[in-house]
Amino acid sequence: MKPTNIIERIRLLFRRKSAGQYVDYVGAQHDRLLEFLGIDRKLTGSALSEATYFACCKVLSESLGKLPLKIRQRTEDHGVITLRGHPFYQCIAVRPNPYMTATTFWSSMELCRNHYGNGYAWIDTHDPKHPHLWLLPPDRVKIWYDDARVLRNVPDVYYQYSSPEGIIVLGSEEVLHMKSHLCMDGICGISVREQLGSSIGNLRKSQKLLESLYDSGLSAKAVLQYTGTLNDANIAALVDGIKKYMSTSQSGAEQVIPIPVGFTITPLNMKLTDSQFLEIRQASALQIAAAFGVKPYQIGDYTQSSYSGTEAQQLSFLIDTMLYILKQYEEEIAYKLLTDQECEKGCFVKFNTDVVLRATMEQRLSALGTAVGNFIYTPNEARDYEDLPHVPGGDQLLGNGNAIPVTLAGRQYVNEKEAEHGTGPDP
């Protein structure tokens, strides 16, 4: 029986093995198209095979995945509490769906956002008490803006998802949509690989060059000198024979190349240092990393890095790169998963960035001791940061008794007689 409703179609998608067949079919059609156009598949395939591009996607995905995400609410006394009883709390913080942890889900969402320019997740509210989030493959999603008001009376954005069972149309309120930082119309993001295709292609070509050098035993082309004339067929046979002995696949005979009498073979040495191969490759890698907002040390470039410099770069990475990404996630999740009434009551979604900037134990204890001694944290609040249990009497603010309000400055120098005659210093 063919499912007719959207919920059952999506559920069937994640259970049927035919989903894998659909991917294979699309990939085969794509390969035929590239072959017809005369495009080299090895250079136009997934950019993730390039080391720098892969490292940048990995850094951003893992940086987002390691941050705890919580639903919080501001209280009447200007405090903040965590809403662990909210229907979506377990969904976004622990288990978005039965097959993914929160870490895996948000890392995958960030990978799609960087690689495709857009990351999509379907909000499954079929069971309001146990909602789920399902990742949608970005290469199967198209964005439509109904400015002609065909589907509804109010113009809206719709997402057309091509599933193995057919086309599914989802409204904007049903999809979490994370865009890349480059977005011309504010609706559809543009990926870095689309903008820096030539730079990524150059790095992949350099990688292919190294592979060919390794395959040839790190030997370049050679000139064969001989006396006399040879026809094309004999020349081809002679060259094939020499290639056979120059190939690294011939075990034990790589360094011995037999040639006929009267022939001379002269290798054309190619030095990568003369062509500044490493410098050009490093410059291209830094350009791609800069486009992602990734610091040089995060892609293995420690030429201008030190311990103190790396610590400063980590803080810079959080401020310059991650805060923009986190703010987009927080705003999108809060708008799609929280009701208007909950937002009016002070509910919001927040990533905990303290796990990235977590200091040494000595630094943490010093900072917490200062906070407790200056009426900022109670002892029990400070113990929460170290995952320690509360203690009796630890909910009272403590501090230095010498601290006084600015309006009472100087009163400590007024004695009782001066206070009675009004001759003491002015408060």
C-alpha positions in Angstrom: 0.0 0.0 0.0 1.5 3.3 -1.1 1.5 6.0 1.7 -0.4 9.1 0.9 0.4 11.4 3.8 3.7 13.3 4.2 4.5 11.8 7.6 4.4 8.2 6.4 6.4 9.1 3.3 9.2 10.6 5.3 9.2 7.7 7.8 9.3 5.2 4.9 12.2 7.1 3.4 14.4 6.4 6.4 13.4 2.7 6.5 13.6 1.6 2.9 16.8 0.3 1.4 15.7 1.8 -1.9 16.9 5.2 -0.7 20.5 4.0 -1.4 19.5 2.8 -4.9 18.2 6.3 -5.6 21.6 7.8 -4.7 23.4 5.4 -6.9 21.0 6.1 -9.8 21.5 9.9 -9.4 25.3 9.4 -9.2 25.3 7.3 -12.3 23.4 9.9 -14.3 25.7 12.6 -13.0 28.8 10.7 -14.2 27.3 10.2 -17.7 26.6 13.9 -18.0 30.2 14.8 -17.0 31.5 12.3 -19.4 29.3 13.7 -22.2 30.5 17.2 -21.5 34.2 16.0 -21.5 34.8 17.0 -17.9 37.3 15.2 -15.8 35.4 13.4 -13.0 38.5 13.1 -10.9 38.8 16.9 -10.6 35.1 17.8 -10.4 34.0 15.2 -7.8 33.5 15.8 -4.2 35.7 18.7 -2.9 35.9 16.8 0.4 38.7 14.7 -1.1 40.9 17.8 -1.0 42.8 17.8 2.4 42.4 21.5 3.2 38.8 21.7 2.3 38.1 18.6 4.3 40.0 19.9 7.3 38.0 23.2 7.2 34.7 21.4 7.1 35.8 19.0 9.8 36.9 21.9 12.1 33.6 23.8 11.8 31.5 20.7 12.1 33.2 19.4 15.2 33.4 22.9 16.8 29.6 23.2 16.5 28.9 19.6 17.5 30.9 19.8 20.7 28.8 22.7 22.1 25.8 21.8 24.3 22.5 23.3 23.2 19.8 24.1 25.7 16.4 25.8 26.0 16.5 28.4 28.7 14.2 30.9 30.3 14.7 34.3 32.0 13.0 34.4 35.4 11.2 37.2 37.2 14.2 37.8 39.4 16.4 38.3 36.3 17.9 34.9 36.6 18.1 32.1 34.0 16.9 28.5 34.3 17.1 25.5 32.0 13.8 24.2 30.7 14.5 20.5 30.7 10.7 19.7 30.6 10.2 21.5 27.3 9.0 19.1 24.6 11.9 20.0 22.3 14.6 20.0 25.0 15.5 16.3 24.6 15.1 16.6 20.9 17.8 19.3 20.4 20.0 18.6 23.4 20.1 14.8 23.6 18.5 12.8 20.7 17.0 14.6 17.7 15.8 11.3 16.2 16.1 7.6 17.1 19.2 7.2 14.9 21.3 10.2 15.8 22.8 11.8 18.9 22.7 15.6 19.2 26.4 15.7 18.5 26.1 13.8 15.3 23.0 15.6 14.1 24.3 19.2 14.6 27.7 18.2 13.1 26.0 16.8 10.1 23.9 19.9 9.7 26.9 22.1 9.8 28.7 19.9 7.3 25.8 20.3 4.9 25.7 24.0 5.5 29.3 24.4 4.6 29.5 21.9 1.7 26.2 22.7 0.0 25.6 26.2 1.3 22.4 25.1 3.0 21.5 22.6 5.7 17.9 21.4 6.1 16.1 19.5 8.8 12.4 18.4 8.8 10.5 19.1 12.1 8.5 16.1 12.8 5.7 17.0 15.2 3.5 14.0 14.5 3.8 13.1 18.2 3.8 16.5 20.0 5.2 15.0 23.2 8.1 13.4 21.4 9.0 15.5 18.4 11.9 14.6 16.1 14.3 16.3 13.7 15.3 14.6 10.4 18.1 15.7 8.2 17.2 16.3 4.5 19.9 15.8 1.9 20.5 19.3 0.5 21.1 18.0 -3.1 17.4 16.8 -3.1 15.8 20.0 -1.8 14.7 22.9 -3.9 13.5 26.3 -2.5 10.4 27.9 -3.9 9.1 31.3 -3.0 5.3 31.5 -3.6 5.1 35.2 -4.4 2.1 34.5 -6.6 0.2 33.1 -3.6 -0.8 29.9 -5.4 -0.5 27.7 -2.3 -1.6 30.2 0.4 -3.0 33.6 0.7 0.2 34.9 2.2 3.5 34.6 0.3 5.8 32.1 1.9 8.9 30.0 1.3 8.4 26.3 0.5 10.8 23.4 0.3 10.4 20.8 -2.4 12.0 17.5 -1.3 12.6 14.8 -3.9 12.1 11.5 -2.0 12.2 8.0 -3.5 8.5 7.9 -3.2 7.9 11.2 -4.9 7.9 15.0 -4.4 7.1 16.3 -0.9 6.4 20.0 -0.3 7.1 21.4 3.1 6.2 24.8 4.5 8.8 27.1 6.0 7.5 26.4 9.5 8.3 22.7 9.0 11.9 23.0 8.1 15.0 24.2 10.0 17.1 26.0 7.3 20.7 27.0 8.1 22.4 29.1 5.4 26.1 29.8 4.6 27.5 33.2 5.4 27.3 34.1 1.7 23.7 34.7 0.8 22.6 37.1 -1.9 18.9 37.0 -1.5 18.7 36.1 2.2 16.9 32.8 1.4 19.4 30.4 -0.3 23.0 30.2 0.7 26.0 29.8 -1.6 28.7 27.4 -0.6 32.4 28.1 -0.4 33.3 25.5 -3.0 31.0 27.3 -5.5 32.8 30.6 -4.9 36.3 29.2 -4.7 36.0 26.5 -7.3 39.3 27.4 -9.0 41.3 27.5 -5.8 40.0 24.2 -4.7 40.5 22.8 -8.2 44.1 24.0 -8.2 44.8 22.2 -4.9 43.2 19.0 -6.2 45.4 19.3 -9.3 48.5 19.6 -7.2 47.4 16.6 -5.2 46.9 14.7 -8.5 50.4 15.7 -9.6 51.9 14.3 -6.4 49.9 11.1 -6.9 51.3 10.7 -10.5 54.8 11.3 -9.2 54.5 8.6 -6.6 53.0 6.3 -9.2 56.1 6.9 -11.5 58.6 6.4 -8.6 59.1 10.2 -8.3 60.7 10.3 -11.8 59.6 12.8 -14.4 59.6 12.5 -18.2 62.6 11.3 -20.1 64.1 12.0 -23.6 65.1 8.9 -25.6 67.8 9.4 -28.2 68.4 7.0 -31.0 70.1 6.8 -34.4 68.0 5.9 -37.4 64.3 6.0 -38.1 61.4 4.1 -36.6 57.8 3.9 -37.7 55.0 4.9 -35.3 54.2 1.3 -34.4 57.8 0.5 -33.4 58.1 3.8 -31.5 55.0 3.0 -29.5 56.2 -0.5 -28.7 59.6 0.8 -27.7 58.1 3.5 -25.4 55.7 0.9 -23.8 58.6 -1.4 -23.1 60.6 1.4 -21.4 57.6 2.5 -19.3 57.2 -1.1 -18.2 60.6 -1.1 -16.6 60.3 2.5 -15.2 57.0 1.7 -13.5 57.2 1.0 -9.7 54.9 -1.9 -10.2 57.8 -4.1 -11.5 59.2 -5.4 -8.2 63.0 -5.5 -8.1 63.6 -3.9 -11.5 62.6 -0.3 -10.8 66.2 1.1 -11.0 67.2 -1.0 -14.1 66.0 0.1 -17.5 67.3 -2.0 -20.4 67.6 -0.2 -23.8 68.9 -1.4 -27.1 72.5 -0.6 -28.3 72.8 2.9 -29.7 70.0 4.3 -27.6 70.4 6.9 -24.8 67.8 7.8 -22.3 68.1 11.1 -20.5 65.7 11.9 -17.6 64.2 15.4 -17.4 64.6 16.2 -13.7 61.7 18.3 -12.2 62.4 19.8 -8.9 59.3 20.9 -6.9 61.4 23.5 -5.0 62.4 25.3 -8.3 58.7 25.8 -9.2 57.8 26.9 -5.6 55.3 24.1 -5.5 55.0 24.0 -1.7 54.7 27.8 -1.4 51.9 28.0 -4.0 50.1 25.0 -2.4 50.3 26.6 1.0 49.1 30.0 -0.2 46.0 28.3 -1.9 45.3 26.3 1.3 45.4 29.5 3.4 43.0 31.2 1.0 40.5 28.4 1.4 40.9 28.4 5.2 40.4 32.2 5.3 37.1 31.8 3.3 35.9 29.4 5.9 37.1 31.5 8.8 39.4 28.7 10.0 42.8 29.7 11.6 46.1 28.4 10.0 47.0 26.3 12.9 43.7 24.4 12.6 44.7 23.1 9.2 48.2 22.1 10.3 50.1 25.3 9.5 52.3 26.1 12.5 54.9 28.3 10.7 53.9 31.4 12.6 52.3 29.9 15.7 53.3 29.6 19.3 51.5 28.3 22.4 50.3 31.8 23.5 49.5 32.7 19.9 47.4 29.5 19.5 45.4 30.3 22.6 44.7 33.8 21.3 43.7 32.3 17.9 41.3 29.9 19.6 39.5 32.9 21.2 39.6 34.8 17.9 38.1 31.7 16.1 35.2 31.7 18.5 34.6 35.4 18.2 35.3 35.9 14.5 33.9 32.7 13.1 31.8 30.6 15.4 29.7 33.4 17.0 28.1 34.3 13.7 27.3 30.6 13.0 25.9 30.0 16.5 23.8 33.1 16.5 22.1 31.9 13.2 21.4 28.5 14.7 20.0 30.0 17.9 17.7 32.4 16.0 16.4 29.8 13.6 15.8 27.1 16.2 14.1 29.6 18.6 11.8 30.9 15.8 10.8 27.5 14.5 10.6 25.4 17.7 9.4 27.9 20.3 5.9 29.5 20.3 5.3 33.2 20.4 3.9 32.8 24.0 7.1 31.1 25.1 9.3 33.8 23.6 7.2 36.5 25.3 7.9 34.6 28.6 11.6 34.9 28.1 12.4 31.5 26.6 15.4 31.3 24.2 17.9 28.8 22.8 21.6 29.0 23.7 24.8 27.2 22.9 27.2 26.9 25.8 30.5 28.2 24.5 32.3 27.8 27.9 33.3 24.3 26.9 35.6 25.7 24.2 37.2 28.3 26.5 37.4 26.0 29.5 40.6 27.0 31.3 43.0 25.0 33.5 41.9 23.9 36.9 44.0 26.6 38.7 42.5 29.3 36.5 39.0 28.1 37.0 39.3 27.9 40.8 40.8 31.3 40.9 38.0 32.8 38.8 35.3 31.1 40.8 36.9 32.1 44.1 36.9 35.7 43.0 33.3 35.5 41.9 32.2 34.0 45.2 34.2 36.6 47.2 32.6 39.5 45.3 28.9 38.6 45.7 28.6 37.3 42.1 28.1 33.5 42.6 26.9 31.6 45.6 29.2 28.7 46.7 26.7 26.2 45.3 26.6 28.0 41.9 30.4 27.9 41.8 30.2 24.2 42.7 27.9 23.6 39.8 30.7 24.6 37.4 32.9 21.8 38.8 30.0 19.3 38.8 30.1 19.1 42.6 27.0 18.5 44.8 25.4 21.4 46.7 26.3 21.9 50.4 24.0 23.2 53.2 24.2 27.0 53.5 25.8 27.3 50.1 23.0 29.3 48.6 23.9 32.6 50.4 26.0 35.2 48.7 29.3 35.8 50.4 31.8 38.6 50.0 34.3 41.0 51.5 32.8 42.9 54.4 34.9 46.0 53.6 32.9 46.7 50.4 30.3 49.5 50.9 28.0 51.3 48.5 29.4 54.4 46.9 26.7 56.6 48.5 28.1 55.7 51.9 31.8 56.5 51.1 33.4 58.4 54.0 30.8 57.5 56.6 33.2 55.2 58.3 35.3 58.2 59.3 32.5 60.0 61.1 32.3 59.6 64.9 29.2 60.0 66.9 29.9 63.5 68.2 30.7 64.8 64.7 27.6 63.2 63.4 25.4 64.9 66.1 26.9 68.4 65.4 27.0 67.9 61.6 30.8 68.7 61.4 31.8 65.4 59.8 32.8 65.0 56.2 30.0 65.1 53.7 28.8 61.7 52.5 
